Amino acid sequence: MKKPASGVQSAVRHVEIDDTRAGQRLDNFLLATLRGVPKSRIYRLVRKGEVRVNRGRTQPDYRLQAGDVVRVPPVREVPAPAKAPAERFTWLEERVLYEDEHLMAINKPAGLAVHAGSGVAFGLIEALRAIRPDAPMLELVHRLDRDTSGCLLVAKSRATLTGLHTALREGGVAKQYLALVRGLLRGTRTVSVALEKRERGGEHMVEAGEEGREATSRFHARTRYPEAGATLVEIELLTGRTHQARVHAEHIGHPIAGDDKYGDREFNRELRRAGLKRLFLHAWRLNFKHPVMNCKMAFEAPLAPELSAVLERLAHVPPV
C-alpha cells in the first residue's frame, strides 16, 4: 500500500515583490518561498509555466523587479527541517572576523557544511540563524566546501546580497586561498582550464573539459618543503567554480594534500603521518568593495592551528 505524500498542499499565491526582494533570481525566491521543495521540482514548475511573473512565463534566472507579481502554484511542501540547536553553536560568535549592519565575515571551520542538504541536517547558515534569531535576514554570499576553512561572507540585507553577487560575477571579489600541494613549485603559474560537472561511478565530480565553464586560477609558491616533496601555495581564484582550486591543482599535477576526491592517495598517506587529518585548503583572504558603504574591505582568516602544526612538522623533517 502506497504511503500518502508527506507535507501540506499549499494554495495558489500571488506575491508582489517589494524592494527587499528586488534583484533576487526567481529560482532562489521560489526555493525560499516553497520551503523544502527540491530544486528540480522548482525548475519543473517554471518550465511548465505553473510559475508566472506578471501573468507571463519566464526563466528561472529572471531577476525580480519591485512591483512584479509572482504566481506561486499549489505545491505539497515538505516539512521544514529541524532547526539547529543554538546552544551548540554559540562558539561561532568567536569566529566572526567583521560585522556591520549589512554583512558579516566569518572564519568557517573545516568539517562544517555551509548549509543543510545531502544528509546534513544543518550547516553554518542554519547555525547562524539559530544564534541570531532576531536577525531579519542572513544569507550566504558564496560557498566553501565542507572540508575547507576560512573567510566566508554572509549578507544581512537583500541589497547587500545582490550587490555582492554582482561583484562576484564581474570579478570584483578577490579570493585567495592557502593550500599544501604535492611537488615543488616555483614562482607563479596561471591555469585557465574550463570545468564541467560529471558523474563518475555514481559520484558527482568536476573535471577539466572543453565544454565546461571558463575557470582561471593563479598559483603562487610561498614555501617549499623539499624533504616532504610539498609546497605551500597561495591560490587566487579569478572565477568561482565548484571545486575549482582542487581540480585545477590536480590538473597541473600538484593535487592538494588531504583531498580524498581529487588528490593522490600515497601523498595523502604521507601527510597523515605528519598529522594532517583534513583537506589542506584554507580561504585566507577576501578583498572587495562594500556594496552599500562603497569602501574597500579586506579580511584575513589566520591559518587553522591544525594546519599550522603540519607545516611546523614538515619544516623539521630530517633529510632521508
N, C-alpha and C positions, 0 to 999 in steps of 0.2 A: 504494500500500500504506500502510495506516494505521500511524503510529508508535506503539509502546507508550507508555502514560502513564508519565511520569517519577515518581520518588519511590518511597516504600516503603509497602506496605499494612500499617497498624497492626492490632493485635488489640484486642478489646473490653477496656476497662479500667474498674475501679470505684475511683474516687478518693475517699477520705474527706477532708473539708475540716477543716483544723486552724485554730488561732487566727490564724495569719498570713494566711490567705485569707478569713477570715470578713468579711462585708460587701462582698466583691467581686461585681460583676454576673456572671451566668452567662455571657453572651456574651464578656465580657473574659477570664474564666477559660478558656473554650474557645479563644479566639484565642491565648492564651499557651501552652496545652497542646498544641494542634494547630498547631504552628509552620508558617507558610507557607500554610495553608488559607485561601482567600478568605472575607471576612466574609459574602458572600452564601451561600456553602456552609454556613457555621456556622448562619446563621438557618434555612436549609432543613432542616438536621438536627434543630434544635429543633422546628420547625413540624411535621415528620413524626413526631415522637415517638421518634426514634432516640436522642436525648439524654434521660435520665431523672434526676430528683433524688428520692432515696428511693423509687425504683420508680414514680414518678408523672410525668406530663407537667407542664411548667411553661413560663414565658415567658422570653425572652432577658434581660429586665431584672430577673429574680428575683435578689435579693441572698442569696448563700450564707451559711449559718449553720454554726458549728462543729459537727461531727458529721454534717453532711449527707453522703450518699454519691451521687456523680455517676457515672452510666453514660456513659462516653465510647465512642462506637461506632467500629468499624473504619473508618478513612479513609486514603486514599492521601495521605500527607503530602508536600508539596513540599520539596525540599532547602532547608536553611536558607540565607538569603542570605549573601553574602560579608561577613566581619567588617571593620569599619572599621580601617584601619591606625593603631595607637596613635601611632606616631611622627609622623604628620601632624597630630595634634590635641592635642599636649601644651600648645599655647598657650591652650587653653580654660581651663586652671587659672588663668591670669591674669585671666579674666573672671568668676571666682566672686565674688559680692558678699557672700555669707554662707553659712556651713555649720555644722551641728551633726550629732549622730548620727541625727537624724530627717529632716532636709530640707536642701536646697541651693537657693540663689537664684543664678541666673547671668545675666549680661548677654549675651543671644544676639545674634550679629552678623547683619546682613542678608545674604541670599544663601544661608544655611544652613537647610535644612528641619529641622523638629523631629524627624522620623522618616523611615525609608525608605518607599518606595512611589511609584507613579506615575512610574516611570522614574528614581527617586532610589535609588541603591544603598545609601546610609546617610545618616542625619541626625545631629542633635545628640545624641539619646539613645543611639544606637549608638556614637557617638564617645566619649561619657562612659563607657559601659560598657567600651570598649576601653582607655581610660587609667586606669580604676579596676577592673581585673579581679578584685580581691578583695572588691569591694562586694557584699553578699548580694542587694541589690535597688536598682535605680534605675529609677523610672517617672515619666513626665511627669504633672504635676498638671493642666495645661491646655496650650493650644497658642497659637502665634503663627504668622502667615503667614510663608512663606519670606522675603519681602522686608521683613518688619517686624523691627526690632531691639528690644532691651530686656529688661526683667525677666521671667524665666521660672522657675517653681518646679518642682523635681524632688523626689519623695518617696523616702526611703531605707528605709521600712518600710510594711507594709500598713496599719497603724493610722493612720499619718500620711496616706497616700493617701486612705483612706476619710473621715478627718476633714476634710481639705481639700476633698474633693468635696462633702461635706455643706455646708460653709461656702460653697462656690461656688453651690450650688443655693439656699441660703437667703439669699444676698446678704451673706454675712459676709466677702467678699473685695472690697476696693475697688481697682479697676484704673483707672489714669489714664494717658492717652497724650498725646503731643505730636504735632501734625500741622500742616503748612502747607497751607492751603486757598485755593481761588480766591475772590476777592472780599474786601470789607472788612466784617468783623463787629464788632459792639459788644456789650458786656455778656454775658449768659448766656442760652442757649436750650436748652430741653429738648425732645427729639424722642422721641415714643412711637409707633413705626410697626412693625407686625408684619412679619416677614421670612420668606420661603419660598424653598426651593431649586428651581430650574428648570433646564431645558436649553435653551439658545438657540444655534442654529447648530452643534450638536454640542459646545458648550462648557457646562460646569456654571457656573451663575450663581446669585446670591442677589438677590432682588428684593423690593421692598415689596409686600405683598399681604394682603388681609383674612383669607385662610385660613392665613397663616403663623403662626409662633410669636411671642409677645409679645416686644418688644425696646424698651429705653429707653436713650438716651444723652443726656449733658448736655455741651453745647459752651460753653466759656468763652473769650472773646477775650483773648489776652495781649499780642501786639504786632502792630500794623498796618503794612503796607508799601505806602503809597498809590501810589508810582511803579510798583510791580510788580503792584498790584492783588491783593495777597495778605495773609493774616492767619495768624499763628502762634496756634493754638488749643490749649487743653487739653481733651481729651475724656475724660469719665468714663463708663465702661460700667457701667450698672446691671444689665444682663443680659449673658450671654456667648454670643452667636450668631455663627455663621460670617460673617466679613467685615462684622460689624456696624458698626464705625466707618466703613468705606469706603462702605457702601451708604447709611447714614444721612446722611453728608456729601453724597453725590451727590443724595440725595432732597431735601435742602433747598437745592439749587443751589450748594453750595460743595464741589465734589469735591476730593479730596486730591491734591496735586502728585505727579507721577510715577506715578499709578495708571493702568496701561495696560488695566485691565479695566473700571473704573467711572469713570474720570477724563475730563478734557477734553483732547483732542489738542493744540489750539492753546496752551492754558495749559501743558501739559507741555513743548511745544516751547520756549516762552519760558523756562521754568525750566531747561531743559537748557543754555541759553545762560549761565545763572548758575552752571552747574557741577553741577546736580542729575542724578545718574545712577541713582537708585533711588527707590522709594516713600518719601515723606517721612512716615513713621509710626513712632513710637518709643514702646514701652511704658516710660513714665518712672517710674511709682511703683506699688508694691503695699503695701496695708495689710491686716492680718488678725490674728486671734488664733491663736497657736501651738496646734495641735491636741493636743499632748502636754504641753508646759510651761505652757500656759494663760496666756501673757503676750502683750502686744501686740507685733506685729512691723511694721516699716516699712522698705522698701528703695527706693532710688532708683538708677537707672542713668543716668549722665551722657549727654547727647545725643551721638550719634556724631560724631566730628570732621568727617566729610564733610558732615553736615547743618549743623553749626555754621558751617562755611565758607560754605555757601549763604546763611545768614541774614546773615553778615557782608557778603557782596557785595550783598545786597538793601538793607541799611541804608545803603549808599553809592552806590546808583543815582542818578545826577543826574536832575533833572526834565527831562521831554521838552520 
